[in-house]
């Protein structure tokens, strides 16, 4: 009996040594090929969705493009910023509003295309507001760089820069508030219509 136990121990040790020498089990080649093909298919799908998202940006791009075109014509052709300095206020307001509209559509489209569902409205509103503020800051930074490099007067000092940022942010807040209000109103109207349908037709399911 004791000799049999020793023999079993030796066989177990030999098997352990053979496993250590052989290393971890090898994955069949076709498994690795399948994994690589799956990754390739996912990469192609993500690329296709990304290109579709970029293409979808052409529709909401009309708003900031229109404001920028008006800005260029007003500055270069009619010189309205010199003759009517207050014209700068509505331009920055509508610039912030147009950029918020563009960023909102871009974010919603990205969420629907990549995640399959629209984003949370609160998070979406905060993202649109902060992104618009970032664009406004970079716009003022660009004006400063152009004023310094081309020796032109695009900014009238710190107060003018703060005013531009304020009205750009105001335009963004106006857009976010208007969209949130419209969504809440639409939701209430839908609930009201559903309630009336149930009251007027209680037998319908």
C-alpha atoms as one frame of an Amber mdcrd trajectory, in Angstrom:
protein
   0.000   0.000   0.000   2.795   2.386   0.922   4.575   1.683  -2.369   1.423
   2.491  -4.305   1.064   5.832  -2.518   4.687   6.727  -3.315   4.123   5.815
  -6.944   1.063   8.067  -7.135   3.048  10.953  -5.609   5.811  10.514  -8.183
   3.284  10.493 -11.023   1.690  13.709  -9.716   5.088  15.411  -9.498   5.942
  14.319 -13.040   2.651  15.697 -14.343   3.207  19.042 -12.584   6.735  19.264
 -14.030   5.416  18.459 -17.519   2.754  21.185 -17.209   5.359  23.721 -16.070
   7.613  22.833 -19.015   4.728  22.951 -21.500   3.579  26.372 -20.254   0.009
  27.719 -20.348  -2.465  26.073 -22.728  -2.200  27.399 -26.239  -5.200  29.049
 -27.822  -6.056  27.567 -31.195  -5.126  29.737 -34.137  -8.694  30.152 -35.300
  -9.663  31.622 -31.884  -7.084  34.363 -32.276  -8.172  34.921 -35.868 -11.784
  35.278 -34.737 -10.793  37.778 -32.050  -8.779  39.833 -34.544 -11.635  39.786
 -37.050 -14.094  40.891 -34.345 -11.858  43.810 -33.428 -11.515  44.750 -37.082
 -15.286  44.668 -37.572 -15.813  46.841 -34.499 -13.174  49.322 -35.671 -14.780
  49.555 -39.108 -18.207  50.035 -37.533 -16.919  52.789 -35.205 -15.235  54.501
 -38.139 -18.450  54.364 -40.147 -20.480  55.777 -37.254 -17.890  58.520 -36.700
 -18.056  59.563 -40.354 -21.845  59.616 -40.156 -21.619  61.823 -37.064 -19.228
  64.240 -38.807 -21.610  64.368 -41.764 -24.521  65.126 -39.436 -22.690  68.251
 -38.218 -23.224  69.967 -41.569 -26.906  70.593 -40.754 -26.528  72.534 -37.464
 -23.356  74.255 -38.747 -25.500  76.813 -40.579 -26.106  78.797 -37.356 -22.493
  79.644 -36.350 -21.556  79.980 -40.030 -24.289  82.583 -40.534 -23.215  84.596
 -37.477 -19.565  84.456 -38.560 -20.458  85.603 -42.095 -22.440  88.553 -40.697
 -19.498  89.404 -38.435 -17.015  89.405 -41.331 -19.273  91.523 -43.563 -20.052
  93.967 -40.757 -16.361  94.376 -39.910 -14.792  94.384 -43.382 -17.476  95.951
 -45.586 -19.701  98.223 -43.500 -17.306  98.905 -40.570 -20.229  98.722 -38.180
 -18.055  98.024 -35.157 -16.451 101.451 -35.591 -19.576 103.457 -36.430 -21.890
 101.563 -34.055 -19.857 100.104 -31.167 -22.980  98.659 -29.513 -23.405  96.358
 -32.528 -20.822  94.154 -30.835 -23.289  93.210 -28.073 -25.955  91.393 -30.148
 -23.244  89.768 -32.265 -21.678  88.091 -29.227 -25.099  87.190 -27.852 -26.197
  85.514 -31.069 -22.735  84.008 -31.460 -23.086  82.275 -28.088 -26.622  81.188
 -28.950 -25.594  79.796 -32.359 -22.603  77.943 -30.921 -24.741  76.463 -28.140
 -27.220  75.253 -30.759 -24.423  73.653 -32.784 -22.806  71.959 -29.783 -26.145
  70.720 -28.501 -27.010  69.053 -31.816 -23.499  67.606 -32.105 -23.643  66.133
 -28.605 -27.136  64.671 -29.027 -26.226  63.109 -32.384 -23.051  61.600 -30.919
 -24.946  60.114 -27.975 -27.657  58.623 -30.186 -25.212  57.212 -32.737 -22.609
  55.788 -30.356 -24.658  54.987 -27.227 -28.030  54.364 -28.859 -29.906  56.784
 -26.569 -30.154  60.563 -26.053 -28.058  62.050 -23.230 -29.307  63.108 -19.826
 -30.790  66.593 -20.204 -29.075  68.094 -17.144 -25.661  66.766 -18.142 -26.309
  67.862 -21.720 -27.174  71.409 -20.612 -24.034  71.685 -18.470 -21.899  70.318
 -21.308 -23.350  72.773 -23.839 -22.885  75.737 -21.498 -19.301  74.930 -20.525
 -18.338  74.098 -24.125 -19.789  77.388 -25.374 -17.883  79.272 -22.684 -14.698
  77.522 -23.800 -15.320  78.543 -27.416 -15.930  82.141 -26.289 -12.630  82.193
 -24.388 -10.724  80.869 -27.410 -12.469  83.455 -29.625 -11.217  86.276 -27.400
  -7.777  84.708 -27.300  -7.791  84.605 -31.116  -8.763  88.261 -31.273  -5.860
  89.099 -28.958  -3.390  87.153 -31.090  -4.623  88.816 -34.295  -4.496  92.262
 -32.682  -0.920  91.670 -31.569   0.365  90.016 -34.748  -1.416  92.177 -37.361
  -1.341  95.444 -35.402  -5.106  95.894 -35.648  -7.512  97.000 -32.933  -9.902
  94.113 -32.368 -10.149  94.568 -28.601 -10.666  97.737 -26.571  -9.240  96.493
 -23.321 -10.162  94.206 -20.463 -13.653  95.638 -19.983 -14.496  95.007 -23.649
 -13.239  91.418 -23.404 -15.286  90.756 -20.269 -18.363  92.249 -21.953 -17.916
  89.976 -24.969 -17.534  86.903 -22.773 -20.569  87.862 -20.701 -22.897  88.242
 -23.685 -21.567  85.061 -25.280 -22.351  83.189 -22.068 -25.756  84.898 -21.906
 -26.591  83.621 -25.379 -25.669  80.094 -24.303 -27.797  80.316 -21.147 -30.716
  81.645 -23.193 -30.522  78.696 -25.583 -30.236  76.097 -22.816 -33.154  77.633
 -20.915 -35.317  77.854 -24.055 -34.656  74.221 -25.000 -35.320  72.968 -21.461
 -38.546  74.973 -21.274 -39.730  73.703 -24.647 -39.022  70.085 -23.665 -40.872
  70.475 -20.376 -43.834  72.081 -22.153 -43.933  69.308 -24.759 -43.802  66.652
 -22.022 -46.675  68.294 -20.144 -48.748  68.547 -23.305 -48.175  64.873 -24.041
 -49.153  63.898 -20.501 -52.208  66.138 -20.682 -53.278  64.570 -23.989 -52.787
  61.064 -22.611 -54.834  61.942 -19.517 -57.685  63.356 -21.611 -57.645  60.257
 -23.825 -58.043  58.013 -20.792 -60.814  60.194 -19.338 -62.780  60.501 -22.583
 -62.259  56.854 -23.610 -61.987  54.829 -20.402 -62.706  51.571 -22.243 -59.613
  51.817 -24.477 -56.395  50.174 -23.372
